[in-house]
Amino acid sequence: MPPAFWTIGCFSGAGSVMLGAFGAHGLRKRIQDPQRIANWSTAAQYQLVHSCALTFASVCAPQNMLAMGLFTAGMTMFSGSLYLLVLDPQRWKWMGPVTPLGGLCLIGGWAALAFTKRPILPKFK
């Protein structure tokens, strides 16, 4: 199992919970636009889901470095760009095109995971 991707997935998952809580509590006091708050929530949700996917892939498909790399890049670009755009849309407006590229990486991660040869699946008794 690639320990780096396991660790990245775990810390990213923890970070998504913290960022989601910040968005639900701290950010609402500073940002009144409901669409920006919704974008923050989407970023945290996608980060959490794909953190789980990354940790799953690191255990069940440790040979699939492409899938894990795409999940990592996708979370960074998709969620990261949304967080920045919510915090300061004018300063980070150039990050707008990064969001869909991150989304494509996430999609690519799932597709790459689908083509894993001999995944290590748990055996239940």
MOPAC internal coordinates of N, CA, C and O (Angstrom, degrees):
PM7 1SCF
backbone

  N    0.0000 0     0.00 0     0.00 0    0    0    0
  C    1.4476 1     0.00 0     0.00 0    1    0    0
  C    1.5256 1   108.48 1     0.00 0    2    1    0
  O    1.2310 1   119.65 1   -51.14 1    3    2    1
  N    1.3408 1   118.26 1   128.86 1    3    2    1
  C    1.4586 1   120.30 1   177.25 1    5    3    2
  C    1.5301 1   110.56 1   -69.77 1    6    5    3
  O    1.2310 1   119.86 1   -74.90 1    7    6    5
  N    1.3276 1   117.87 1   105.10 1    7    6    5
  C    1.4635 1   119.95 1  -174.66 1    9    7    6
  C    1.5224 1   113.33 1   -62.76 1   10    9    7
  O    1.2310 1   119.99 1   151.61 1   11   10    9
  N    1.3035 1   117.62 1   -28.39 1   11   10    9
  C    1.4711 1   119.06 1  -179.83 1   13   11   10
  C    1.5274 1   110.76 1   -62.97 1   14   13   11
  O    1.2310 1   119.88 1   136.86 1   15   14   13
  N    1.3222 1   117.84 1   -43.14 1   15   14   13
  C    1.4602 1   119.80 1  -179.26 1   17   15   14
  C    1.5245 1   111.53 1   -71.49 1   18   17   15
  O    1.2310 1   120.06 1   145.87 1   19   18   17
  N    1.3206 1   117.50 1   -34.13 1   19   18   17
  C    1.4640 1   120.49 1   174.65 1   21   19   18
  C    1.5269 1   108.71 1   -60.39 1   22   21   19
  O    1.2310 1   120.53 1   131.72 1   23   22   21
  N    1.3087 1   116.59 1   -48.28 1   23   22   21
  C    1.4657 1   122.00 1  -178.30 1   25   23   22
  C    1.5275 1   110.98 1   -64.80 1   26   25   23
  O    1.2310 1   120.25 1   136.20 1   27   26   25
  N    1.3174 1   117.12 1   -43.80 1   27   26   25
  C    1.4686 1   120.81 1   178.39 1   29   27   26
  C    1.5288 1   109.65 1   -60.53 1   30   29   27
  O    1.2310 1   120.44 1   134.63 1   31   30   29
  N    1.3116 1   116.76 1   -45.37 1   31   30   29
  C    1.4647 1   120.70 1  -179.98 1   33   31   30
  C    1.5155 1   112.31 1   -61.64 1   34   33   31
  O    1.2310 1   120.77 1   137.67 1   35   34   33
  N    1.3283 1   116.13 1   -42.33 1   35   34   33
  C    1.4697 1   119.90 1  -179.49 1   37   35   34
  C    1.5236 1   111.41 1   -67.00 1   38   37   35
  O    1.2310 1   120.19 1   133.07 1   39   38   37
  N    1.3107 1   117.25 1   -46.93 1   39   38   37
  C    1.4671 1   119.55 1   180.00 1   41   39   38
  C    1.5285 1   111.56 1   -68.49 1   42   41   39
  O    1.2310 1   120.40 1   145.10 1   43   42   41
  N    1.3272 1   116.84 1   -34.90 1   43   42   41
  C    1.4589 1   119.67 1   176.96 1   45   43   42
  C    1.5233 1   110.60 1   -65.87 1   46   45   43
  O    1.2310 1   120.41 1   140.63 1   47   46   45
  N    1.3301 1   116.82 1   -39.37 1   47   46   45
  C    1.4627 1   120.57 1   176.75 1   49   47   46
  C    1.5154 1   111.43 1   -62.39 1   50   49   47
  O    1.2310 1   120.54 1   134.47 1   51   50   49
  N    1.3271 1   116.58 1   -45.53 1   51   50   49
  C    1.4672 1   120.31 1   177.68 1   53   51   50
  C    1.5287 1   110.65 1   -61.93 1   54   53   51
  O    1.2310 1   121.06 1   137.77 1   55   54   53
  N    1.3175 1   115.58 1   -42.23 1   55   54   53
  C    1.4686 1   119.86 1   178.81 1   57   55   54
  C    1.5170 1   112.45 1   -63.25 1   58   57   55
  O    1.2310 1   120.52 1   142.27 1   59   58   57
  N    1.3253 1   116.61 1   -37.73 1   59   58   57
  C    1.4631 1   119.10 1  -179.77 1   61   59   58
  C    1.5191 1   111.61 1   -66.06 1   62   61   59
  O    1.2310 1   120.52 1   143.57 1   63   62   61
  N    1.3308 1   116.60 1   -36.43 1   63   62   61
  C    1.4615 1   119.76 1   177.43 1   65   63   62
  C    1.5314 1   109.79 1   -66.61 1   66   65   63
  O    1.2310 1   120.70 1   136.54 1   67   66   65
  N    1.3306 1   116.26 1   -43.46 1   67   66   65
  C    1.4666 1   119.36 1   178.45 1   69   67   66
  C    1.5311 1   111.73 1   -63.76 1   70   69   67
  O    1.2310 1   120.64 1   136.18 1   71   70   69
  N    1.3349 1   116.39 1   -43.82 1   71   70   69
  C    1.4653 1   119.88 1  -179.84 1   73   71   70
  C    1.5273 1   111.10 1   -67.99 1   74   73   71
  O    1.2310 1   120.20 1   143.48 1   75   74   73
  N    1.3219 1   117.23 1   -36.52 1   75   74   73
  C    1.4632 1   120.27 1   176.07 1   77   75   74
  C    1.5176 1   111.33 1   -63.46 1   78   77   75
  O    1.2310 1   120.37 1   137.59 1   79   78   77
  N    1.3321 1   116.91 1   -42.41 1   79   78   77
  C    1.4686 1   120.83 1   177.85 1   81   79   78
  C    1.5196 1   110.95 1   -65.07 1   82   81   79
  O    1.2310 1   120.74 1   139.10 1   83   82   81
  N    1.3248 1   116.20 1   -40.90 1   83   82   81
  C    1.4637 1   119.74 1   177.15 1   85   83   82
  C    1.5260 1   110.33 1   -61.54 1   86   85   83
  O    1.2310 1   120.60 1   138.12 1   87   86   85
  N    1.3295 1   116.46 1   -41.88 1   87   86   85
  C    1.4589 1   120.03 1   178.85 1   89   87   86
  C    1.5194 1   112.26 1   -64.53 1   90   89   87
  O    1.2310 1   120.43 1   142.58 1   91   90   89
  N    1.3166 1   116.78 1   -37.42 1   91   90   89
  C    1.4610 1   120.98 1  -178.05 1   93   91   90
  C    1.5195 1   112.60 1   -75.72 1   94   93   91
  O    1.2310 1   120.02 1   152.69 1   95   94   93
  N    1.3132 1   117.57 1   -27.31 1   95   94   93
  C    1.4662 1   120.24 1  -173.93 1   97   95   94
  C    1.5275 1   113.13 1  -116.95 1   98   97   95
  O    1.2310 1   120.20 1   120.80 1   99   98   97
  N    1.3174 1   117.22 1   -59.20 1   99   98   97
  C    1.4635 1   120.08 1  -174.71 1  101   99   98
  C    1.5206 1   114.64 1   -76.07 1  102  101   99
  O    1.2310 1   120.66 1   141.31 1  103  102  101
  N    1.3098 1   116.34 1   -38.69 1  103  102  101
  C    1.4645 1   119.96 1  -174.73 1  105  103  102
  C    1.5234 1   112.54 1   -72.35 1  106  105  103
  O    1.2310 1   120.13 1   147.73 1  107  106  105
  N    1.3065 1   117.35 1   -32.27 1  107  106  105
  C    1.4753 1   121.35 1  -178.42 1  109  107  106
  C    1.5267 1   111.94 1   -63.42 1  110  109  107
  O    1.2310 1   120.49 1   157.88 1  111  110  109
  N    1.3097 1   116.68 1   -22.12 1  111  110  109
  C    1.4603 1   120.21 1   177.85 1  113  111  110
  C    1.5243 1   111.26 1   -77.66 1  114  113  111
  O    1.2310 1   120.47 1   157.82 1  115  114  113
  N    1.3221 1   116.71 1   -22.18 1  115  114  113
  C    1.4709 1   121.84 1  -175.69 1  117  115  114
  C    1.5199 1   113.67 1  -104.34 1  118  117  115
  O    1.2310 1   120.38 1   150.98 1  119  118  117
  N    1.3213 1   116.87 1   -29.02 1  119  118  117
  C    1.4624 1   121.47 1  -176.05 1  121  119  118
  C    1.5206 1   108.85 1  -120.03 1  122  121  119
  O    1.2310 1   121.15 1   -56.35 1  123  122  121
  N    1.3262 1   115.41 1   123.65 1  123  122  121
  C    1.4615 1   120.40 1  -176.99 1  125  123  122
  C    1.5309 1   112.96 1   -95.47 1  126  125  123
  O    1.2310 1   120.05 1   160.74 1  127  126  125
  N    1.3249 1   117.50 1   -19.26 1  127  126  125
  C    1.4581 1   121.78 1  -176.48 1  129  127  126
  C    1.5347 1   110.37 1   -70.40 1  130  129  127
  O    1.2310 1   119.66 1   -65.49 1  131  130  129
  N    1.3396 1   118.26 1   114.51 1  131  130  129
  C    1.4655 1   120.30 1  -177.80 1  133  131  130
  C    1.5311 1   113.30 1   -63.24 1  134  133  131
  O    1.2310 1   119.88 1   150.86 1  135  134  133
  N    1.3285 1   117.84 1   -29.14 1  135  134  133
  C    1.4674 1   119.76 1   179.42 1  137  135  134
  C    1.5277 1   110.69 1   -68.40 1  138  137  135
  O    1.2310 1   120.22 1   141.63 1  139  138  137
  N    1.3149 1   117.18 1   -38.37 1  139  138  137
  C    1.4644 1   119.99 1   177.74 1  141  139  138
  C    1.5287 1   110.74 1   -66.85 1  142  141  139
  O    1.2310 1   120.39 1   140.43 1  143  142  141
  N    1.3195 1   116.87 1   -39.57 1  143  142  141
  C    1.4692 1   120.68 1   176.83 1  145  143  142
  C    1.5341 1   109.58 1   -63.89 1  146  145  143
  O    1.2310 1   120.25 1   138.52 1  147  146  145
  N    1.3215 1   117.13 1   -41.48 1  147  146  145
  C    1.4686 1   121.44 1   178.44 1  149  147  146
  C    1.5343 1   110.39 1   -63.34 1  150  149  147
  O    1.2310 1   120.36 1   140.88 1  151  150  149
  N    1.3317 1   116.91 1   -39.12 1  151  150  149
  C    1.4678 1   120.26 1   177.99 1  153  151  150
  C    1.5269 1   110.92 1   -63.58 1  154  153  151
  O    1.2310 1   120.57 1   140.34 1  155  154  153
  N    1.3326 1   116.51 1   -39.66 1  155  154  153
  C    1.4655 1   120.67 1   177.32 1  157  155  154
  C    1.5325 1   109.87 1   -61.63 1  158  157  155
  O    1.2310 1   121.04 1   135.53 1  159  158  157
  N    1.3163 1   115.61 1   -44.47 1  159  158  157
  C    1.4589 1   120.94 1   179.71 1  161  159  158
  C    1.5304 1   111.22 1   -62.01 1  162  161  159
  O    1.2310 1   120.52 1   138.98 1  163  162  161
  N    1.3165 1   116.61 1   -41.02 1  163  162  161
  C    1.4659 1   121.24 1   177.53 1  165  163  162
  C    1.5237 1   110.29 1   -62.26 1  166  165  163
  O    1.2310 1   120.54 1   136.32 1  167  166  165
  N    1.3276 1   116.58 1   -43.68 1  167  166  165
  C    1.4637 1   120.36 1   179.45 1  169  167  166
  C    1.5225 1   110.76 1   -60.25 1  170  169  167
  O    1.2310 1   120.24 1   134.44 1  171  170  169
  N    1.3277 1   117.15 1   -45.56 1  171  170  169
  C    1.4676 1   121.03 1  -179.11 1  173  171  170
  C    1.5309 1   110.55 1   -65.89 1  174  173  171
  O    1.2310 1   120.49 1   138.88 1  175  174  173
  N    1.3277 1   116.66 1   -41.12 1  175  174  173
  C    1.4641 1   120.64 1  -179.49 1  177  175  174
  C    1.5299 1   110.74 1   -63.69 1  178  177  175
  O    1.2310 1   120.27 1   132.27 1  179  178  177
  N    1.3282 1   117.09 1   -47.73 1  179  178  177
  C    1.4669 1   120.34 1  -179.31 1  181  179  178
  C    1.5254 1   110.64 1   -65.61 1  182  181  179
  O    1.2310 1   120.36 1   143.33 1  183  182  181
  N    1.3254 1   116.91 1   -36.67 1  183  182  181
  C    1.4560 1   119.60 1   178.05 1  185  183  182
  C    1.5260 1   110.32 1   -63.73 1  186  185  183
  O    1.2310 1   120.21 1   136.99 1  187  186  185
  N    1.3177 1   117.21 1   -43.01 1  187  186  185
  C    1.4629 1   120.38 1  -178.97 1  189  187  186
  C    1.5302 1   111.25 1   -66.01 1  190  189  187
  O    1.2310 1   120.26 1   132.89 1  191  190  189
  N    1.3194 1   117.11 1   -47.11 1  191  190  189
  C    1.4645 1   120.98 1  -179.48 1  193  191  190
  C    1.5249 1   110.67 1   -59.55 1  194  193  191
  O    1.2310 1   120.54 1   137.21 1  195  194  193
  N    1.3221 1   116.57 1   -42.79 1  195  194  193
  C    1.4554 1   119.49 1  -175.87 1  197  195  194
  C    1.5298 1   112.26 1   -81.89 1  198  197  195
  O    1.2310 1   120.17 1   160.73 1  199  198  197
  N    1.3237 1   117.29 1   -19.27 1  199  198  197
  C    1.4692 1   119.82 1   169.43 1  201  199  198
  C    1.5212 1   109.12 1   -66.25 1  202  201  199
  O    1.2310 1   120.75 1   138.02 1  203  202  201
  N    1.3216 1   116.16 1   -41.98 1  203  202  201
  C    1.4734 1   120.75 1   175.98 1  205  203  202
  C    1.5279 1   110.52 1   -63.08 1  206  205  203
  O    1.2310 1   120.61 1   136.59 1  207  206  205
  N    1.3235 1   116.45 1   -43.41 1  207  206  205
  C    1.4657 1   120.19 1   179.05 1  209  207  206
  C    1.5247 1   110.78 1   -61.88 1  210  209  207
  O    1.2310 1   120.35 1   140.64 1  211  210  209
  N    1.3231 1   116.93 1   -39.36 1  211  210  209
  C    1.4604 1   120.90 1  -179.72 1  213  211  210
  C    1.5279 1   110.86 1   -66.37 1  214  213  211
  O    1.2310 1   120.00 1   135.68 1  215  214  213
  N    1.3255 1   117.61 1   -44.32 1  215  214  213
  C    1.4636 1   118.84 1   179.29 1  217  215  214
  C    1.5368 1   110.54 1   -67.11 1  218  217  215
  O    1.2310 1   120.39 1   142.09 1  219  218  217
  N    1.3232 1   116.86 1   -37.91 1  219  218  217
  C    1.4660 1   121.13 1   175.40 1  221  219  218
  C    1.5273 1   110.20 1   -59.83 1  222  221  219
  O    1.2310 1   120.46 1   131.55 1  223  222  221
  N    1.3174 1   116.73 1   -48.45 1  223  222  221
  C    1.4701 1   120.69 1  -178.85 1  225  223  222
  C    1.5232 1   111.13 1   -63.24 1  226  225  223
  O    1.2310 1   120.10 1   143.52 1  227  226  225
  N    1.3316 1   117.41 1   -36.48 1  227  226  225
  C    1.4646 1   119.45 1  -178.74 1  229  227  226
  C    1.5283 1   111.91 1   -65.53 1  230  229  227
  O    1.2310 1   120.27 1   155.54 1  231  230  229
  N    1.3316 1   117.09 1   -24.46 1  231  230  229
  C    1.4645 1   121.39 1   179.23 1  233  231  230
  C    1.5293 1   111.09 1   -94.04 1  234  233  231
  O    1.2310 1   120.36 1   133.22 1  235  234  233
  N    1.3230 1   116.93 1   -46.78 1  235  234  233
  C    1.4716 1   121.26 1  -172.54 1  237  235  234
  C    1.5299 1   113.66 1   -90.03 1  238  237  235
  O    1.2310 1   119.97 1   159.67 1  239  238  237
  N    1.3115 1   117.66 1   -20.33 1  239  238  237
  C    1.4611 1   120.73 1  -178.72 1  241  239  238
  C    1.5351 1   109.91 1  -141.20 1  242  241  239
  O    1.2310 1   120.37 1  -124.00 1  243  242  241
  N    1.3448 1   116.89 1    56.00 1  243  242  241
  C    1.4658 1   119.17 1  -173.96 1  245  243  242
  C    1.5287 1   113.82 1   -63.50 1  246  245  243
  O    1.2310 1   120.32 1   160.30 1  247  246  245
  N    1.3215 1   117.00 1   -19.70 1  247  246  245
  C    1.4592 1   120.33 1   178.44 1  249  247  246
  C    1.5285 1   112.33 1   -80.35 1  250  249  247
  O    1.2310 1   120.36 1   166.81 1  251  250  249
  N    1.3287 1   116.91 1   -13.19 1  251  250  249
  C    1.4675 1   120.16 1  -175.12 1  253  251  250
  C    1.5332 1   110.20 1   -90.61 1  254  253  251
  O    1.2310 1   121.65 1  -105.51 1  255  254  253
  N    1.3143 1   114.45 1    74.49 1  255  254  253
  C    1.4657 1   120.82 1  -179.07 1  257  255  254
  C    1.5298 1   111.13 1   -65.46 1  258  257  255
  O    1.2310 1   120.52 1   150.40 1  259  258  257
  N    1.3260 1   116.62 1   -29.60 1  259  258  257
  C    1.4645 1   119.94 1   179.50 1  261  259  258
  C    1.5229 1   110.49 1   -62.61 1  262  261  259
  O    1.2310 1   120.26 1   130.74 1  263  262  261
  N    1.3273 1   117.10 1   -49.26 1  263  262  261
  C    1.4665 1   120.36 1  -179.62 1  265  263  262
  C    1.5198 1   110.73 1   -60.34 1  266  265  263
  O    1.2310 1   120.37 1   134.33 1  267  266  265
  N    1.3212 1   116.89 1   -45.67 1  267  266  265
  C    1.4623 1   119.90 1  -177.89 1  269  267  266
  C    1.5265 1   111.46 1   -67.41 1  270  269  267
  O    1.2310 1   120.42 1   142.05 1  271  270  269
  N    1.3068 1   116.80 1   -37.95 1  271  270  269
  C    1.4617 1   120.23 1   176.65 1  273  271  270
  C    1.5168 1   112.03 1   -65.37 1  274  273  271
  O    1.2310 1   120.62 1   139.45 1  275  274  273
  N    1.3417 1   116.42 1   -40.55 1  275  274  273
  C    1.4621 1   120.16 1   178.52 1  277  275  274
  C    1.5249 1   111.81 1   -67.17 1  278  277  275
  O    1.2310 1   120.18 1   140.15 1  279  278  277
  N    1.3257 1   117.25 1   -39.85 1  279  278  277
  C    1.4644 1   119.78 1   176.54 1  281  279  278
  C    1.5319 1   110.55 1   -61.69 1  282  281  279
  O    1.2310 1   120.50 1   135.86 1  283  282  281
  N    1.3195 1   116.65 1   -44.14 1  283  282  281
  C    1.4632 1   120.92 1  -178.91 1  285  283  282
  C    1.5321 1   110.96 1   -64.65 1  286  285  283
  O    1.2310 1   120.81 1   132.28 1  287  286  285
  N    1.3178 1   116.06 1   -47.72 1  287  286  285
  C    1.4680 1   119.85 1   178.95 1  289  287  286
  C    1.5217 1   110.88 1   -64.09 1  290  289  287
  O    1.2310 1   120.65 1   138.40 1  291  290  289
  N    1.3232 1   116.36 1   -41.60 1  291  290  289
  C    1.4587 1   120.55 1  -178.45 1  293  291  290
  C    1.5131 1   112.51 1   -64.04 1  294  293  291
  O    1.2310 1   120.46 1   136.04 1  295  294  293
  N    1.3303 1   116.72 1   -43.96 1  295  294  293
  C    1.4701 1   119.25 1   177.49 1  297  295  294
  C    1.5212 1   111.17 1   -61.91 1  298  297  295
  O    1.2310 1   121.28 1   136.60 1  299  298  297
  N    1.3151 1   115.16 1   -43.40 1  299  298  297
  C    1.4638 1   119.77 1  -178.79 1  301  299  298
  C    1.5238 1   110.75 1   -62.65 1  302  301  299
  O    1.2310 1   120.73 1   132.06 1  303  302  301
  N    1.3269 1   116.22 1   -47.94 1  303  302  301
  C    1.4687 1   119.25 1  -176.64 1  305  303  302
  C    1.5260 1   112.20 1   -74.70 1  306  305  303
  O    1.2310 1   120.01 1   132.69 1  307  306  305
  N    1.3350 1   117.58 1   -47.31 1  307  306  305
  C    1.4578 1   120.31 1  -176.05 1  309  307  306
  C    1.5235 1   110.96 1   -67.38 1  310  309  307
  O    1.2310 1   120.94 1   117.72 1  311  310  309
  N    1.3188 1   115.81 1   -62.28 1  311  310  309
  C    1.4680 1   118.97 1  -176.77 1  313  311  310
  C    1.5195 1   111.53 1   -68.47 1  314  313  311
  O    1.2310 1   120.55 1   138.00 1  315  314  313
  N    1.3196 1   116.55 1   -42.00 1  315  314  313
  C    1.4659 1   119.52 1  -179.48 1  317  315  314
  C    1.5128 1   112.98 1   -59.13 1  318  317  315
  O    1.2310 1   120.29 1   135.43 1  319  318  317
  N    1.3280 1   117.06 1   -44.57 1  319  318  317
  C    1.4644 1   119.14 1   179.95 1  321  319  318
  C    1.5268 1   110.95 1   -67.13 1  322  321  319
  O    1.2310 1   119.93 1   141.97 1  323  322  321
  N    1.3303 1   117.74 1   -38.03 1  323  322  321
  C    1.4684 1   119.50 1   177.62 1  325  323  322
  C    1.5255 1   111.37 1   -63.88 1  326  325  323
  O    1.2310 1   120.04 1   136.48 1  327  326  325
  N    1.3335 1   117.52 1   -43.52 1  327  326  325
  C    1.4697 1   120.12 1   178.40 1  329  327  326
  C    1.5278 1   110.16 1   -57.19 1  330  329  327
  O    1.2310 1   120.78 1   132.40 1  331  330  329
  N    1.3224 1   116.12 1   -47.60 1  331  330  329
  C    1.4671 1   119.74 1  -178.58 1  333  331  330
  C    1.5227 1   111.76 1   -65.15 1  334  333  331
  O    1.2310 1   120.12 1   138.83 1  335  334  333
  N    1.3173 1   117.38 1   -41.17 1  335  334  333
  C    1.4658 1   120.88 1   179.56 1  337  335  334
  C    1.5223 1   112.26 1   -65.71 1  338  337  335
  O    1.2310 1   120.18 1   147.78 1  339  338  337
  N    1.3117 1   117.26 1   -32.22 1  339  338  337
  C    1.4657 1   120.14 1   177.13 1  341  339  338
  C    1.5240 1   109.85 1   -71.67 1  342  341  339
  O    1.2310 1   120.27 1   137.11 1  343  342  341
  N    1.3180 1   117.09 1   -42.89 1  343  342  341
  C    1.4611 1   120.91 1  -176.61 1  345  343  342
  C    1.5262 1   112.82 1   -66.05 1  346  345  343
  O    1.2310 1   120.56 1   136.95 1  347  346  345
  N    1.3378 1   116.54 1   -43.05 1  347  346  345
  C    1.4690 1   120.19 1  -178.25 1  349  347  346
  C    1.5274 1   109.39 1  -152.26 1  350  349  347
  O    1.2310 1   120.42 1   -94.55 1  351  350  349
  N    1.3389 1   116.80 1    85.45 1  351  350  349
  C    1.4668 1   120.16 1  -174.49 1  353  351  350
  C    1.5294 1   114.20 1   -60.32 1  354  353  351
  O    1.2310 1   120.06 1   146.07 1  355  354  353
  N    1.3099 1   117.48 1   -33.93 1  355  354  353
  C    1.4602 1   119.47 1  -179.10 1  357  355  354
  C    1.5257 1   111.89 1   -72.01 1  358  357  355
  O    1.2310 1   120.99 1   134.07 1  359  358  357
  N    1.3068 1   115.72 1   -45.93 1  359  358  357
  C    1.4644 1   119.91 1  -178.48 1  361  359  358
  C    1.5263 1   111.95 1   -65.48 1  362  361  359
  O    1.2310 1   120.13 1   142.69 1  363  362  361
  N    1.3340 1   117.36 1   -37.31 1  363  362  361
  C    1.4532 1   121.73 1  -173.31 1  365  363  362
  C    1.5275 1   113.32 1  -107.06 1  366  365  363
  O    1.2310 1   119.55 1  -161.17 1  367  366  365
  N    1.3262 1   118.46 1    18.83 1  367  366  365
  C    1.4658 1   120.09 1  -176.65 1  369  367  366
  C    1.5278 1   112.65 1   -59.60 1  370  369  367
  O    1.2310 1   119.95 1   152.33 1  371  370  369
  N    1.3095 1   117.70 1   -27.67 1  371  370  369
  C    1.4643 1   120.51 1   178.17 1  373  371  370
  C    1.5316 1   111.82 1   -66.50 1  374  373  371
  O    1.2310 1   120.28 1   165.99 1  375  374  373
  N    1.3413 1   117.07 1   -14.01 1  375  374  373
  C    1.4637 1   120.88 1   178.29 1  377  375  374
  C    1.5301 1   112.34 1   -80.61 1  378  377  375
  O    1.2310 1   120.37 1   170.10 1  379  378  377
  N    1.3239 1   116.91 1    -9.90 1  379  378  377
  C    1.4661 1   120.70 1  -179.37 1  381  379  378
  C    1.5234 1   114.09 1   -49.45 1  382  381  379
  O    1.2310 1   119.23 1   132.04 1  383  382  381
  N    1.3379 1   119.08 1   -47.96 1  383  382  381
  C    1.4658 1   119.70 1   179.76 1  385  383  382
  C    1.5313 1   114.36 1   -69.22 1  386  385  383
  O    1.2310 1   119.98 1   165.34 1  387  386  385
  N    1.3263 1   117.65 1   -14.66 1  387  386  385
  C    1.4620 1   120.63 1  -179.95 1  389  387  386
  C    1.5308 1   110.80 1   -73.03 1  390  389  387
  O    1.2310 1   120.48 1   147.92 1  391  390  389
  N    1.3229 1   116.69 1   -32.08 1  391  390  389
  C    1.4637 1   120.74 1  -176.73 1  393  391  390
  C    1.5328 1   112.18 1   -57.42 1  394  393  391
  O    1.2310 1   118.95 1   127.45 1  395  394  393
  N    1.3346 1   119.60 1   -52.55 1  395  394  393
  C    1.4734 1   117.91 1   179.48 1  397  395  394
  C    1.5239 1   113.17 1   -66.44 1  398  397  395
  O    1.2310 1   119.79 1   150.90 1  399  398  397
  N    1.3301 1   118.01 1   -29.10 1  399  398  397
  C    1.4709 1   119.45 1   175.68 1  401  399  398
  C    1.5294 1   110.19 1   -65.17 1  402  401  399
  O    1.2310 1   121.11 1   140.95 1  403  402  401
  N    1.3278 1   115.49 1   -39.05 1  403  402  401
  C    1.4612 1   119.48 1   174.98 1  405  403  402
  C    1.5168 1   111.20 1   -63.11 1  406  405  403
  O    1.2310 1   120.56 1   139.31 1  407  406  405
  N    1.3210 1   116.54 1   -40.69 1  407  406  405
  C    1.4568 1   120.61 1   177.07 1  409  407  406
  C    1.5191 1   111.99 1   -61.34 1  410  409  407
  O    1.2310 1   120.56 1   140.19 1  411  410  409
  N    1.3251 1   116.53 1   -39.81 1  411  410  409
  C    1.4687 1   119.97 1   177.02 1  413  411  410
  C    1.5260 1   111.04 1   -64.54 1  414  413  411
  O    1.2310 1   120.28 1   142.63 1  415  414  413
  N    1.3201 1   117.08 1   -37.37 1  415  414  413
  C    1.4695 1   120.00 1   176.27 1  417  415  414
  C    1.5274 1   110.77 1   -63.70 1  418  417  415
  O    1.2310 1   120.16 1   139.43 1  419  418  417
  N    1.3319 1   117.30 1   -40.57 1  419  418  417
  C    1.4601 1   120.22 1   178.43 1  421  419  418
  C    1.5284 1   110.76 1   -63.00 1  422  421  419
  O    1.2310 1   120.93 1   135.36 1  423  422  421
  N    1.3172 1   115.83 1   -44.64 1  423  422  421
  C    1.4709 1   120.15 1   177.11 1  425  423  422
  C    1.5248 1   109.69 1   -61.06 1  426  425  423
  O    1.2310 1   120.76 1   135.46 1  427  426  425
  N    1.3194 1   116.15 1   -44.54 1  427  426  425
  C    1.4665 1   120.97 1   178.71 1  429  427  426
  C    1.5191 1   112.00 1   -61.21 1  430  429  427
  O    1.2310 1   120.35 1   143.57 1  431  430  429
  N    1.3234 1   116.94 1   -36.43 1  431  430  429
  C    1.4637 1   120.71 1   177.59 1  433  431  430
  C    1.5159 1   111.42 1   -61.77 1  434  433  431
  O    1.2310 1   121.02 1   135.62 1  435  434  433
  N    1.3254 1   115.65 1   -44.38 1  435  434  433
  C    1.4737 1   119.50 1   178.23 1  437  435  434
  C    1.5274 1   110.68 1   -64.73 1  438  437  435
  O    1.2310 1   120.44 1   137.61 1  439  438  437
  N    1.3357 1   116.77 1   -42.39 1  439  438  437
  C    1.4670 1   119.98 1   179.52 1  441  439  438
  C    1.5226 1   110.50 1   -64.08 1  442  441  439
  O    1.2310 1   120.37 1   136.51 1  443  442  441
  N    1.3248 1   116.90 1   -43.49 1  443  442  441
  C    1.4644 1   120.08 1   178.80 1  445  443  442
  C    1.5296 1   110.60 1   -63.34 1  446  445  443
  O    1.2310 1   120.26 1   141.52 1  447  446  445
  N    1.3124 1   117.10 1   -38.48 1  447  446  445
  C    1.4584 1   121.19 1   178.79 1  449  447  446
  C    1.5301 1   110.84 1   -63.80 1  450  449  447
  O    1.2310 1   120.57 1   144.87 1  451  450  449
  N    1.3310 1   116.52 1   -35.13 1  451  450  449
  C    1.4673 1   120.82 1  -179.86 1  453  451  450
  C    1.5246 1   111.91 1   -63.51 1  454  453  451
  O    1.2310 1   120.53 1   152.97 1  455  454  453
  N    1.3171 1   116.60 1   -27.03 1  455  454  453
  C    1.4628 1   120.50 1  -177.48 1  457  455  454
  C    1.5222 1   113.21 1   -99.62 1  458  457  455
  O    1.2310 1   120.66 1  -160.90 1  459  458  457
  N    1.3217 1   116.34 1    19.10 1  459  458  457
  C    1.4611 1   120.17 1   177.44 1  461  459  458
  C    1.5177 1   109.71 1   -64.30 1  462  461  459
  O    1.2310 1   120.97 1   -50.99 1  463  462  461
  N    1.3052 1   115.75 1   129.01 1  463  462  461
  C    1.4612 1   120.19 1   176.36 1  465  463  462
  C    1.5291 1   108.03 1   -85.38 1  466  465  463
  O    1.2310 1   121.07 1   -52.94 1  467  466  465
  N    1.3080 1   115.57 1   127.06 1  467  466  465
  C    1.4619 1   123.56 1   177.25 1  469  467  466
  C    1.5326 1   113.11 1    54.55 1  470  469  467
  O    1.2310 1   120.86 1  -116.39 1  471  470  469
  N    1.3282 1   115.96 1    63.61 1  471  470  469
  C    1.4707 1   116.96 1   175.52 1  473  471  470
  C    1.5259 1   110.18 1   -64.08 1  474  473  471
  O    1.2310 1   121.40 1   -30.15 1  475  474  473
  N    1.3158 1   114.93 1   149.85 1  475  474  473
  C    1.4629 1   121.42 1   178.00 1  477  475  474
  C    1.5180 1   107.08 1   -89.89 1  478  477  475
  O    1.2310 1   120.58 1   -78.97 1  479  478  477
  N    1.3211 1   116.50 1   101.03 1  479  478  477
  C    1.4536 1   120.74 1  -177.03 1  481  479  478
  C    1.5212 1   109.89 1  -101.55 1  482  481  479
  O    1.2310 1   120.62 1   -38.39 1  483  482  481
  N    1.3234 1   116.42 1   141.61 1  483  482  481
  C    1.4680 1   118.14 1   179.66 1  485  483  482
  C    1.5239 1   110.57 1   -67.54 1  486  485  483
  O    1.2310 1   121.62 1   -32.56 1  487  486  485
  N    1.3257 1   114.50 1   147.44 1  487  486  485
  C    1.4666 1   121.01 1   177.45 1  489  487  486
  C    1.5156 1   108.13 1  -105.25 1  490  489  487
  O    1.2310 1   121.14 1   -59.07 1  491  490  489
  N    1.3086 1   115.43 1   120.93 1  491  490  489
  C    1.4554 1   121.52 1   179.26 1  493  491  490
  C    1.5148 1   109.27 1  -100.37 1  494  493  491
  O    1.2310 1   120.91 1   -40.36 1  495  494  493
  N    1.3132 1   115.87 1   139.64 1  495  494  493
  C    1.4733 1   120.11 1   179.32 1  497  495  494
  C    1.5036 1   110.39 1  -102.26 1  498  497  495
  O    1.2310 1   120.10 1   180.00 1  499  498  497

